[in-house]
């Protein structure tokens, strides 16, 4: 390889050190671009995970507030709050989270299987967010 580079330099009139420097600069530039791409993907994944966490906890808080009001015999809060929280799950969450949220809402409103539905919701959220239990 070294002799091939010398031969190429000798026939083209380009010094070997210049060819080596250009190849080195190209390799460094490509490595920098690859590193920036990987870092960008990591940052995006982190941002999505944070947005999902916020949406999941906002939904759980809205359902708990709804459930507490129903148990106390008070007028339930505005259903738009729960609806808005579910919409965030539709946008951010995978289908499994949306399905768990629908089951939890139905259980909260019908008063059947609420503890199991809540547990399923939290387990699914932990799985999606990759939180170890």
Secondary structure as GFF3:
##gff-version 3
##sequence-region A 1 133
A	DSSP	alpha_helix	2	12	.	.	.	ID=ss1
A	DSSP	alpha_helix	16	71	.	.	.	ID=ss2
A	DSSP	alpha_helix	79	92	.	.	.	ID=ss3
A	DSSP	alpha_helix	95	110	.	.	.	ID=ss4
A	DSSP	alpha_helix	114	129	.	.	.	ID=ss5
###
